[in-house]
Amino acid sequence: MDVVYRAKQDLVIANRILAHMRVLDAYGHVSIRHPHDPTRHFLSRSTGPAIVEMSDIVEFSHDGAPVGLEPRPLYLERFIHGAVYTARPDVHAVLHAHAEDVLPFTISTVPFRPVLQNVGDMGANIPVWDIADRFGTETDLLVRNLDQGRDLAGTLGQGRVALMRSHGFVSAGRTLNDLVRLSVYIPRNARVLMAAMRLGGEIKGLHPGEMAARLAIDPESPAMRRGWELWAREAGCAHLLEG
């Protein structure tokens, strides 16, 4: 199968999985870098992730402009994706989501940190990007232009996750499967961390060596792809795995 077609089809699967797993709802979006041209990426037109089809996938340059004529509405915050791809040549997939479990950590001084082995490759220090720091207190908190996207990408830095104050988070993947797996477990990590905080007492997170060992696992190994295959079937798109 042509690798460009496969990338688009995998992006459809990723949208369906992330919607099924409640990482995305009617809002939020996921993208994949073009497999042949690193200066471009694929992202759906503006529509609900649970209903994304192949015909919805649009090719973009990293400035947020569609490649060719595209009359359909586009995601307002598409600039997040291009800014991250430009800043991070190692990143091949990007997600922006608003999962509620993560939101308390975007408005609190309590740091969001990995406490589950599944997110050991998330990084120890998760920064919080506040759009007001540079763009003032009269925005609608949406990343509406490339300047704002670049500022967010700067906060993400060389990490894998950055929170967005009162808004959500952005995550970066080495592969699309890697991104989807991590993004599924980020809200779960938030729920477990919050539950532990309610218990009181010391909370033990992951040790640096444990995080390094987790990050060293091949994201495309059979064990790390197990979730992709199961979740695709649960999301009703098993036919796309081979088609």
N, C-alpha and C positions, 0 to 999 in steps of 0.2 A: 504494500500500500504506500502511496505517496506520503512522505513525512509531513508535508504541509496539511494535507487532508486529515491525517492522523492527529496532528496537533489541534486542529479545529474541533474534531470529534471528541478528543479528550477534554477540551475546554467545555463542551456541552455536558459531558459527564461530570466534570468538576462542579459546574453550576448546579446540576441536579442533586449531587451528593451534598453539597454545602447547604442547599435549601432543605433537603430532607433531614439533615442533622441539626437544623435550626441555627446554624452559624450565620446564614443569610436568611432574610425574609423577603419582603417585596423590594427591599433596598439592599445596597451593598453589591460588590462585583468582584470578579476574579479574571485575571488575564494570563496569557502565556507569551513568552518571547517568540518571535518568528524563528523557526529552526534554521533558515538559510540566511536571513538578513538580521543581524543583531541590532540594527537601528530601527526595527519595527516590532510591533507586537499585535496580538489578536485580543479583542475584547468584544463582548456582546454589545449590540445596540441597547438603548434604554428599555429594558423590560424586566419582568420578574425572573430571578434566577431559576425558579422551579419550572418555568415554561420555555427556557432557552432552547432553540433549535439550531441546526447547522446554518440555516438561512439568516439567522440573527447575528452571526459572527462577522465582525468588521475588522479590517486591517488598519492599523494606525501607525503613524510616525510618532516618535517620542515627544513631540511638541503638542500632542493631543489632537492633531488634525487627521481625519480619515484619509486613507489613500484612495483617491478617486472620488467620484460623486457619491454622496451618501445623504439622501433626503430625509431619512428617518431620524427621530430624536435620539440623541446620544446622552450617555451619563454625564451629569454636570461635573462630577468629580473624577473624570477620566484622566485628569492631569496628574493624579497621584501615581498612576502606573508608569507613564513615560518618564517622570522625574526619577523614580526609583531605578528603572532600567538604565537610565543615563548615568546615574551616580554609581551603580553597582553592576559591572559587567558579569559578575559571578551569579547574579540572580536571573532565574529563568521563569519565574511565576510570581505574581503579586496579588494580594487580596486586600480589600477594604471591607470591613464589617462593623456592625453595631451591636454585637451580642450583649444583652443586658447584664449577664453575669460579670462581665469585665468592667462595665461602666463605673461602679463604685471606686475602682482603683484609678480612674481617670480624674476624679475630683477630690481625692483624699491624699494626705501625705504618707499614708501607709503604702509601701512599695509593693508592686506586683512582682512575684518571683516564683520560680519553678519549685513545686513541692511534689509533683508526680513524675515518675520516670519517663512517662510518655512525652513530656515537654522538656526533657533534659537538654535537648538541643535548642531550646528557646533563648538561652543566654541568662546570665546571672542578674544583669542590670537592665531593666526594661524602662526606657525613658518615657516621659509624658510630654507630648507636643501641645503647646497652648497657642492657638492661632492669635490670641490677643497680644502675645508678647511682641510680635512684630507688626501685626496688621490691625491692631486696635480692638476696641470693644463694641464696634458697631457692625461686625460681619454677621452672617447667618451661620457661622461655624463650618460652612461647606468649603471644600478646596475647589475654588472656581477658576483658578488660572495657574499657569505654569510657575509663576513666582512663588505662590503658596505651596504648590507641589514640591518645588525644590527645597523650600524651607523645611517641610515635613521630612523629605528624604535626608536632609542634613541631620535632623534629630535621630532618624533611624540609624544613620551612620553605617557602620559595618555589622550592625546587629541584625536580628531576624524579626523582631517585633518592636513596634512603638505604639504606645497608647495615645489617644487624641482626646484632649480635655472635653468632657461633656458630650462626647461624640461616638467614639468607638476605637478601633485599632487598625493598623496596617501590618501585614506580615509578608515576609519574603521567603521564597523557596528556591532550593537548588534545582528542583524539578517540580512539575505540576503535582505529581503524587506526594512529594515531600511537603509541599505547601498545604495541600488538602489535609493530609494526616495531622500536621502540626496545628492547623487552624481548627480542626475538630476538637482537639484536646485543650486548646487554650481556654475556652469557656469552662470546661470540666475542671481544669486546674484552678480557675477562679472560684468555682463553687466549693471545691475542697479546701482551699485556703481560707475562704470566708467561714466555712463551718468550723475549721480549726481555731480561728480567731474567736469565735463565739464560745468555744470550750474554755478559752483562757490558757494561761501558761505559755511555756516556750514552744515555738513552732520550729521544727527542724526541716529546713529545705535541703536541696541537693548539694553535695560537696563539689568543688571545682573539678576534681578528678572524675566524678560520676558524670558531670555534664560533658566533659571532654570525651569520655568514652562513648557517650550517647551520640555525640556529634560525629564521631568517627565511623558510625555504622553506615554502610552504603544505603542511601535512601531508596535505591531501586532493587534492593535484595528481596527475595521472596517474602521474608517475614515482614518487611516494611511495606510491601504492596498488598498484603492480605486485606487490610482495611479498604483499599480502593476497590478491589474486586467484590467484596461483600457489600459495601455501601452502594456501589453502582447497581447491584441486583436489588437491594432493598429500595432504592430510589426509582426502580422501574425502568432502568436503561441498560439491562444486561445485554440487549441486542447490539448496543453500541460498542461493547468491549471488543468484539471481533469484527464487527461490520465496518 
